[in-house]
C-alpha cells in the first residue's frame, strides 16, 4: 500500500469514530478524540500515529510516537490497529 492510501484509511477511521480534524498549528491538522490528540506521520519507510493528551503539547507538535508501522498492511489490519490503539 502507498503512503497516501494509508493516511486516507487512518483518517477515515478517525472520522468514523467521531474524531474532529482540527488545525492547532498551521499547516498541520490533528485529530481530537475524547480530549486526546493524534497525528498521522508518513515517512518513506514507515508511518506512525503520534499521540498526546495535552492540547498545549499538540499545538507545539510535542507528541509521543506510537509504534512505527510498515506499508505492507491490509486496510483491515490498519483499522484493527487503530481500534486497538484507542482502547488503551
C-alpha positions, 0 to 999 in steps of 0.5 A: 500500500502507498503512503497516501492510501494509508493516511486516507484509511487512518483518517477515515477511521478517525472520522468514523469514530467521531474524531474532529480534524482540527488545525492547532498549528498551521499547516498541520491538522490533528485529530481530537478524540475524547480530549486526546490528540493524534497525528498521522506521520508518513515517512518513506519507510514507515508511518506512525500515529503520534499521540498526546493528551495535552492540547498545549503539547499538540499545538507545539507538535510535542507528541509521543510516537506510537509504534512505527508501522510498515506499508505492507498492511491490509486496510483491515489490519490498519483499522484493527490497529487503530481500534486497538490503539484507542482502547488503551 
